[in-house]
Amino acid sequence: MNYAQTLGEKSKAAAPKMAAASPKMKNEALRKIAEALIAKKDEIISANALDLKAAEENGMTASLQDRLRLTNARIEDMAKAVTELIAMDDPIGSVVQGSMRPNGLRIMKTRVPLGSIGIIFESRPNVTVDAATLCLKAGNTVLLRGGKEAIHSNMCLTNIMREAAEKAGLPIDCIQLIEDTSRETAADMMKLNGYLDVLIPRGGAGLIQAVVKQATVPVIETGAGNCHVYIDKCLPCDEDYAMAVNIVDNAKTQRPSVCNAIEGLVVHEAVAEKVLPMVKSALDAHDVVIYGDEKTAAILGKCVLPVTEEIYDTEFNDYKISVKVVSSIDEALSHIARYSTKHSECIITKDLDAAMRFQKEVDAAAVYVNASTRFTDGGEFGFGAEIGISTQKLHARGPMGLNELTTVKYLIEGNGQIR
């Protein structure tokens, strides 16, 4: 039995106890986790400093270092998110639907935990807490595997949560971390059939595709975000142009390293000469690098770097953006369909028909009209914390909250019926 199997066996063994845990016991565990995160902030920041030092030495970009960094404020936000989970309804045992058959059988479709969940993610240590506590609230066990760049932070956070959960009466192995960050162990984790019920990758396109291609455990795809804003030709007044600029600026620069930030801007040629200089002025405040086609370069000048197919297909996670000027909404839809990762897409327009067509035809988990893609988030949607944004169509799509970490069981009651 290899290392991953050993942890998988422990996770599977703890699953029945977690499924039977009462809402009160789970909420008490969450309360203790939130308190411990605050009480041990200095310990967490010290562990995180080791990861940040290694990241700087290894030449990690500033935006990715930002994803990795934990501060007092971010730890407090993590604890707050855990506390907010306590107030949320426990999905386990809720009746999705019920019926009484003509023969007297009473059938109830109820929510139950998925069971033992594996999560592979990259450099954001807040995911360690989000993932573990969401799984806990939904009655699951979780086996976490973060990247080597956050190993000290993840080990510290996991130990804190395990101790707190055990103090609340839950099995300590309801939360586990794979501390060996080698590719071999990751590959072993992807083949934990019989131990893991589902595997959720959370990170960039490379990680997600590697898991999808290698895993034999069922996978829920999340996270990759090559998102776009399309500025349509129907912008009747200056206020509409200002709105377009504000949305693009927010969606690109508010936090460029996250999956719901935009990577591509598509602009109708009828408004390009007016709106593109305004967009550039806003993005210049953040030193955003612009890649664009010939029409974009003709409008903005030498600051525009040549764009390629590969660049249009890239999730930058950085202060970079690709720009495409189009002659119609058809061309815009075609461009987005070709390069979108089906995460979040936005149209800016005052044309109701164009807005409705965009929302109907764009194949993505979240499709916006006149609002920033940065809202694709469990908390912003009112779901509480999330495990990630599912970009697939089976089981779950969009922000994955508590309900998406459950499955269903049919409970049938009779009084002697036979067939």
C-alpha positions as CSV (number, residue, x, y, z in Angstrom):
1,M,0.0,0.0,0.0
2,N,1.5,3.3,-1.0
3,Y,1.4,6.6,0.9
4,A,-1.7,8.0,-0.9
5,Q,-3.6,4.7,-0.4
6,T,-2.8,4.8,3.3
7,L,-4.4,8.3,3.6
8,G,-7.2,7.3,1.3
9,E,-8.0,4.3,3.5
10,K,-8.2,6.6,6.6
11,S,-10.4,9.0,4.7
12,K,-12.8,6.3,3.7
13,A,-12.9,4.8,7.2
14,A,-13.9,8.2,8.7
15,A,-16.6,8.8,6.1
16,P,-19.5,6.9,7.8
17,K,-18.9,8.8,11.1
18,M,-19.0,12.1,9.2
19,A,-22.2,11.1,7.4
20,A,-23.8,10.4,10.7
21,A,-22.5,13.5,12.5
22,S,-25.2,15.9,13.7
23,P,-25.5,19.5,12.5
24,K,-24.7,20.6,16.0
25,M,-21.5,18.6,16.1
26,K,-20.3,19.8,12.7
27,N,-21.1,23.5,13.6
28,E,-19.2,23.1,16.8
29,A,-16.2,21.8,14.8
30,L,-16.4,24.8,12.5
31,R,-16.6,27.2,15.5
32,K,-13.5,25.7,17.0
33,I,-11.7,25.9,13.6
34,A,-12.5,29.6,13.2
35,E,-11.4,30.3,16.8
36,A,-8.1,28.4,16.3
37,L,-7.3,30.2,13.0
38,I,-7.5,33.5,14.9
39,A,-5.7,32.3,18.0
40,K,-2.8,30.9,15.9
41,K,-2.4,33.7,13.4
42,D,1.3,34.2,14.2
43,E,2.0,30.5,13.7
44,I,0.2,30.6,10.3
45,I,2.0,33.7,9.1
46,S,5.4,32.2,10.2
47,A,4.7,29.1,8.1
48,N,3.5,31.2,5.2
49,A,6.7,33.3,5.3
50,L,8.7,30.1,4.6
51,D,6.6,29.6,1.5
52,L,6.9,33.2,0.4
53,K,10.7,33.1,0.8
54,A,10.9,30.1,-1.4
55,A,8.6,31.6,-4.0
56,E,10.7,34.7,-4.3
57,E,13.9,32.7,-4.6
58,N,12.2,30.6,-7.3
59,G,11.2,33.7,-9.3
60,M,7.4,33.4,-8.8
61,T,5.5,36.4,-10.3
62,A,4.2,39.1,-8.1
63,S,0.6,38.2,-8.8
64,L,1.1,34.5,-7.9
65,Q,3.0,35.5,-4.8
66,D,-0.1,37.6,-3.9
67,R,-2.2,34.4,-4.3
68,L,0.1,32.7,-1.9
69,R,0.4,35.4,0.7
70,L,-1.4,35.2,4.1
71,T,-1.9,38.3,6.2
72,N,-3.7,39.0,9.4
73,A,-6.6,40.4,7.4
74,R,-6.8,37.4,5.1
75,I,-6.7,34.9,8.0
76,E,-9.5,36.9,9.6
77,D,-11.4,36.7,6.4
78,M,-10.8,32.9,6.3
79,A,-12.1,32.6,9.9
80,K,-15.1,34.8,9.0
81,A,-16.0,32.5,6.1
82,V,-15.9,29.5,8.4
83,T,-18.1,31.2,10.8
84,E,-20.6,32.1,8.0
85,L,-20.8,28.4,7.2
86,I,-22.2,27.7,10.7
87,A,-25.2,29.9,9.9
88,M,-26.0,28.1,6.7
89,D,-28.6,25.4,6.5
90,D,-27.2,21.9,6.7
91,P,-28.1,20.2,3.5
92,I,-27.8,16.6,4.8
93,G,-31.1,14.9,5.3
94,S,-33.1,17.5,3.5
95,V,-35.9,16.1,1.3
96,V,-35.4,17.2,-2.3
97,Q,-38.8,15.7,-3.4
98,G,-41.2,13.1,-2.2
99,S,-44.1,11.1,-3.5
100,M,-46.7,8.5,-2.5
101,R,-47.1,5.7,-5.0
102,P,-50.6,4.2,-5.8
103,N,-49.5,1.0,-4.0
104,G,-48.8,3.0,-0.8
105,L,-45.0,3.2,-1.1
106,R,-43.7,6.5,0.3
107,I,-40.6,7.6,-1.6
108,M,-38.3,10.4,-0.5
109,K,-35.3,11.8,-2.4
110,T,-32.9,13.1,0.3
111,R,-29.5,14.7,0.3
112,V,-26.5,12.7,1.6
113,P,-22.8,13.4,1.6
114,L,-20.7,12.5,-1.5
115,G,-18.5,10.6,1.0
116,S,-14.7,10.8,0.7
117,I,-13.5,13.8,-1.5
118,G,-10.1,14.4,-2.9
119,I,-9.1,18.0,-3.8
120,I,-5.9,18.9,-5.8
121,F,-5.2,22.6,-5.9
122,E,-2.4,25.1,-6.4
123,S,-0.8,28.0,-4.5
124,R,-3.7,29.6,-2.6
125,P,-3.6,28.4,1.0
126,N,-7.1,29.8,1.7
127,V,-8.4,27.0,-0.5
128,T,-7.1,24.6,2.2
129,V,-9.5,26.0,4.7
130,D,-12.4,26.7,2.3
131,A,-12.3,23.1,0.9
132,A,-11.9,21.4,4.3
133,T,-14.7,23.3,6.0
134,L,-17.1,23.1,3.2
135,C,-16.6,19.3,3.0
136,L,-17.0,19.1,6.8
137,K,-20.3,21.0,6.8
138,A,-21.6,18.8,4.0
139,G,-20.7,15.7,6.0
140,N,-17.8,14.6,3.9
141,T,-14.2,13.6,4.6
142,V,-11.5,15.4,2.5
143,L,-8.0,14.5,1.3
144,L,-6.2,17.6,0.3
145,R,-3.2,17.9,-2.0
146,G,-1.8,21.4,-2.4
147,G,1.2,22.5,-4.4
148,K,4.7,22.4,-3.1
149,E,4.8,26.2,-3.2
150,A,2.4,26.4,-0.2
151,I,3.4,23.2,1.7
152,H,4.4,24.9,5.0
153,S,1.2,27.0,5.0
154,N,-1.0,24.0,4.2
155,M,0.6,21.8,6.8
156,C,0.1,24.4,9.5
157,L,-3.6,25.1,8.5
158,T,-4.4,21.4,8.2
159,N,-3.0,20.5,11.6
160,I,-5.0,23.4,13.2
161,M,-8.2,22.2,11.6
162,R,-7.7,18.5,12.4
163,E,-7.1,19.3,16.1
164,A,-10.1,21.6,16.3
165,A,-12.4,19.0,14.6
166,E,-11.2,16.2,16.9
167,K,-12.0,18.5,20.0
168,A,-15.5,18.8,18.7
169,G,-15.9,15.0,18.6
170,L,-15.4,14.4,14.9
171,P,-12.8,11.9,13.6
172,I,-9.4,13.5,13.2
173,D,-9.0,12.0,9.8
174,C,-12.0,13.8,8.4
175,I,-9.4,16.3,7.2
176,Q,-6.1,15.1,5.8
177,L,-3.3,16.6,3.8
178,I,-0.9,14.8,1.4
179,E,2.4,16.2,2.5
180,D,4.4,14.6,-0.2
181,T,4.0,17.0,-3.1
182,S,5.8,14.8,-5.7
183,R,4.1,14.1,-9.1
184,E,4.3,10.4,-8.3
185,T,2.1,10.8,-5.2
186,A,-0.3,13.1,-7.1
187,A,-0.6,10.4,-9.7
188,D,-1.3,7.8,-7.0
189,M,-4.0,10.0,-5.6
190,M,-5.7,10.2,-8.9
191,K,-6.1,6.5,-8.9
192,L,-7.6,6.0,-5.4
193,N,-10.7,4.2,-6.7
194,G,-12.3,2.5,-3.7
195,Y,-11.0,5.2,-1.4
196,L,-12.2,8.5,-3.0
197,D,-15.7,9.0,-4.3
198,V,-14.8,12.1,-6.3
199,L,-11.7,14.2,-7.2
200,I,-11.9,18.0,-7.6
201,P,-9.0,19.8,-9.2
202,R,-8.8,23.5,-8.4
203,G,-6.3,25.6,-10.3
204,G,-5.0,26.5,-13.7
205,A,-5.9,24.8,-17.0
206,G,-2.7,22.7,-16.9
207,L,-3.5,21.2,-13.6
208,I,-7.1,20.6,-14.4
209,Q,-6.4,18.9,-17.7
210,A,-3.7,16.7,-16.2
211,V,-6.2,15.5,-13.6
212,V,-8.9,14.9,-16.2
213,K,-6.6,12.9,-18.4
214,Q,-4.8,10.9,-15.7
215,A,-7.5,10.2,-13.0
216,T,-9.5,7.0,-12.8
217,V,-11.5,8.5,-9.9
218,P,-14.6,10.5,-11.1
219,V,-13.6,14.2,-11.6
220,I,-15.4,17.4,-11.3
221,E,-13.6,20.1,-13.5
222,T,-13.3,23.5,-11.9
223,G,-11.4,26.7,-12.1
224,A,-9.7,27.4,-15.4
225,G,-10.8,30.9,-16.4
226,N,-10.1,32.3,-19.8
227,C,-12.9,34.8,-19.4
228,H,-13.9,37.6,-21.8
229,V,-15.7,40.9,-21.9
230,Y,-17.3,41.8,-25.2
231,I,-18.1,45.5,-25.7
232,D,-21.0,45.7,-28.2
233,K,-21.7,48.5,-30.6
234,C,-24.8,49.7,-28.8
235,L,-23.5,52.3,-26.3
236,P,-25.8,55.3,-26.7
237,C,-24.2,57.7,-24.3
238,D,-21.0,58.6,-22.5
239,E,-22.2,57.0,-19.3
240,D,-22.3,53.7,-21.2
241,Y,-18.7,54.0,-22.3
242,A,-17.7,54.8,-18.7
243,M,-19.6,51.7,-17.5
244,A,-17.7,49.6,-20.1
245,V,-14.4,50.9,-19.0
246,N,-15.2,50.4,-15.3
247,I,-16.3,46.8,-15.9
248,V,-13.2,45.9,-17.9
249,D,-10.9,47.6,-15.4
250,N,-12.5,45.8,-12.5
251,A,-12.7,42.4,-14.2
252,K,-9.0,42.6,-15.2
253,T,-7.2,44.4,-12.4
254,Q,-9.2,44.1,-9.1
255,R,-7.5,40.7,-8.6
256,P,-5.9,39.4,-11.8
257,S,-4.6,36.1,-10.4
258,V,-8.1,34.6,-9.8
259,C,-10.1,32.5,-12.2
260,N,-13.0,34.9,-12.7
261,A,-10.7,37.8,-13.8
262,I,-10.9,38.4,-17.6
263,E,-8.0,37.6,-19.9
264,G,-9.6,38.7,-23.2
265,L,-11.4,41.9,-24.4
266,V,-13.5,41.8,-27.6
267,V,-14.6,45.1,-29.0
268,H,-17.0,45.9,-31.8
269,E,-15.3,48.1,-34.5
270,A,-18.1,50.7,-34.3
271,V,-17.0,51.7,-30.8
272,A,-13.4,50.6,-30.8
273,E,-11.8,54.0,-31.7
274,K,-13.6,55.7,-28.8
275,V,-13.6,53.0,-26.1
276,L,-10.2,51.4,-26.5
277,P,-8.2,54.5,-25.6
278,M,-10.4,54.9,-22.5
279,V,-9.8,51.3,-21.6
280,K,-6.0,51.7,-22.1
281,S,-6.0,54.7,-19.9
282,A,-7.6,52.8,-17.0
283,L,-5.4,49.7,-17.5
284,D,-2.2,51.9,-17.7
285,A,-2.7,52.7,-14.0
286,H,-1.9,49.0,-13.3
287,D,0.7,48.6,-16.0
288,V,-1.3,46.1,-17.9
289,V,0.4,44.6,-20.9
290,I,-1.9,44.7,-24.0
291,Y,-1.7,42.1,-26.8
292,G,-3.8,42.9,-29.8
293,D,-4.7,42.3,-33.4
294,E,-3.8,44.8,-36.2
295,K,-7.0,46.8,-35.7
296,T,-6.2,47.2,-32.0
297,A,-2.6,48.3,-32.8
298,A,-3.9,50.8,-35.4
299,I,-6.0,52.5,-32.7
300,L,-3.6,52.3,-29.7
301,G,-0.2,52.4,-31.4
302,K,3.1,50.8,-30.6
303,C,2.2,49.9,-27.0
304,V,0.2,46.9,-28.4
305,L,2.2,43.7,-28.6
306,P,1.5,41.3,-31.4
307,V,-1.2,38.7,-30.5
308,T,-1.0,35.0,-31.4
309,E,-3.4,32.0,-31.2
310,E,-1.5,30.9,-28.2
311,I,-1.9,34.2,-26.4
312,Y,-5.7,34.3,-27.1
313,D,-5.8,30.8,-25.6
314,T,-3.8,31.8,-22.4
315,E,-5.1,32.3,-18.9
316,F,-2.5,34.9,-17.8
317,N,-3.4,35.2,-14.1
318,D,-1.4,38.4,-14.4
319,Y,-1.6,42.1,-15.5
320,K,-1.9,41.1,-19.2
321,I,-4.9,41.1,-21.6
322,S,-5.6,40.1,-25.2
323,V,-7.7,42.3,-27.4
324,K,-9.7,41.5,-30.5
325,V,-11.6,44.0,-32.6
326,V,-14.6,42.4,-34.4
327,S,-17.1,43.6,-37.1
328,S,-20.2,41.9,-35.6
329,I,-21.6,40.1,-32.6
330,D,-21.4,36.9,-34.7
331,E,-17.6,37.3,-34.9
332,A,-17.5,38.1,-31.1
333,L,-19.4,34.9,-30.3
334,S,-17.2,32.9,-32.6
335,H,-14.0,34.2,-30.9
336,I,-15.3,33.6,-27.4
337,A,-16.5,30.1,-28.3
338,R,-13.1,29.2,-29.6
339,Y,-11.0,30.4,-26.6
340,S,-13.4,30.4,-23.7
341,T,-12.9,27.8,-20.9
342,K,-16.7,28.0,-20.2
343,H,-16.2,29.8,-16.9
344,S,-17.6,33.4,-17.1
345,E,-18.3,35.7,-20.1
346,C,-19.7,39.2,-20.3
347,I,-21.4,41.5,-22.8
348,I,-21.6,45.3,-22.4
349,T,-24.5,46.6,-24.4
350,K,-27.8,48.6,-24.2
351,D,-29.3,46.4,-27.0
352,L,-31.7,44.0,-25.3
353,D,-31.7,41.6,-28.3
354,A,-27.9,41.5,-28.3
355,A,-27.9,40.9,-24.6
356,M,-30.4,38.1,-24.8
357,R,-28.7,36.4,-27.8
358,F,-25.3,36.6,-25.9
359,Q,-26.8,34.9,-22.8
360,K,-28.5,32.2,-24.9
361,E,-25.6,31.4,-27.2
362,V,-22.5,31.7,-25.0
363,D,-21.6,28.3,-23.5
364,A,-20.4,29.2,-20.0
365,A,-21.3,28.6,-16.4
366,A,-22.0,32.3,-15.8
367,V,-23.0,34.8,-18.5
368,Y,-23.2,38.5,-17.6
369,V,-24.8,41.5,-19.1
370,N,-23.3,44.8,-18.0
371,A,-21.6,43.5,-14.8
372,S,-18.1,42.3,-13.9
373,T,-17.1,38.6,-14.2
374,R,-15.6,39.0,-10.7
375,F,-19.0,38.2,-9.3
376,T,-18.7,34.5,-10.2
377,D,-18.1,33.5,-6.6
378,G,-20.1,31.4,-4.1
379,G,-20.1,34.2,-1.6
380,E,-21.2,36.9,-4.1
381,F,-24.0,34.6,-5.4
382,G,-25.3,34.1,-1.8
383,F,-24.2,30.5,-1.5
384,G,-21.6,31.1,1.2
385,A,-18.1,29.8,0.6
386,E,-17.3,27.6,-2.4
387,I,-15.2,24.6,-3.3
388,G,-14.5,26.1,-6.8
389,I,-16.3,27.0,-10.0
390,S,-17.4,24.0,-12.0
391,T,-16.9,24.5,-15.7
392,Q,-18.5,21.2,-16.7
393,K,-22.1,20.2,-17.1
394,L,-22.6,17.0,-15.1
395,H,-23.6,17.0,-11.4
396,A,-22.6,20.6,-10.8
397,R,-22.0,23.8,-12.8
398,G,-20.9,27.3,-11.6
399,P,-20.0,28.0,-8.0
400,M,-20.0,24.8,-6.0
401,G,-21.4,25.3,-2.5
402,L,-22.7,22.9,0.1
403,N,-25.5,21.4,-2.1
404,E,-23.0,20.5,-4.8
405,L,-20.9,18.5,-2.3
406,T,-23.9,16.2,-1.7
407,T,-25.6,13.5,-3.7
408,V,-29.0,11.9,-3.2
409,K,-30.4,8.8,-1.6
410,Y,-33.9,7.5,-2.1
411,L,-35.6,6.4,1.1
412,I,-38.6,4.2,0.6
413,E,-41.1,3.2,3.3
414,G,-43.8,0.6,2.9
415,N,-46.1,-1.6,4.9
416,G,-45.5,-5.0,3.3
417,Q,-45.7,-4.2,-0.4
418,I,-44.2,-6.8,-2.8
419,R,-43.9,-6.7,-6.5
